[in-house]
Amino acid sequence: MSRLLIVLGLAIAAAGLLWPWLMRLHIGRLPGDIVIQRPGFTFYMPVMTGILLSVVLSLILWLVRR
């Protein structure tokens, strides 16, 4: 459990440090993400981004446990 928490903390720190470059990949604006814009209101539901992150995190956790 401690090894998992350390890896997760390092992954979050790495994502924070690499955030300016990650934003250039347009992660969070994938096809399938729902955006509704009205005057004075914006609704954003990242469906495909959530699915993609879930698959990537599942793969990483599977590799760490192996």
Protein Blocks (a to p, Z undefined) as FASTA:
>chain_A
ZZmmmmmmmmmmmmmmmmmmmmmnopoiaghiacdddehiacdddfklmmmmmmmmmmmm
mmmmZZ
